[in-house]
């Protein structure tokens, strides 16, 4: 029996504030977040991502705030169901979002901290079936069960804390971790 899944970022993690820098990127990030808070999403994620990619390609995202805003939009790359499994339309967008968030964080943009962890976890979840920090959970659409994809046990709680992620035991107390599939 095939199972369908949907992605949900842990509710315990704060969404970064949207700041001004490049006004276009700031507006795209505000629109992205407003869409998520609305009763019904506006289904313009793909349009916003394309706009962000054009801005990045033209070299107009230079400061940490711009990188944070770009990462915030890119991390919302769409998901599709393929052969009963959830797949990313472009997992590379999650990786690009990770590098942007990491650059912003290292340059002093504290609001990028959680996004650093979320974006690498999203990338790893949809490319390798695991996550590093434990910021993503999936929902089995057939059973409604919420669970965490396998979490890397070599990451310390101190490192999780650096990015605003709760300790591993706190994550596991809230959500069940599904074991990695057995290798063939």
ABEGO torsion letter per residue (X at the ends): XBBBBBBBBBAABBBBBBBBBBAAAAAAAAAAAAAAABABBAGAAAAAAAAAAAAAAAGABABAAAAAAAAAAAAABBBBBBGGBBBBABAAAAAAAAAAAAAAAAAGBAAAAAAAAAAAAAAAAAAAGBBAAGABBBBBAAAGBBBBBBBBAABBAAAAAAAGBBBAAAAAAABBBBBBBBBX
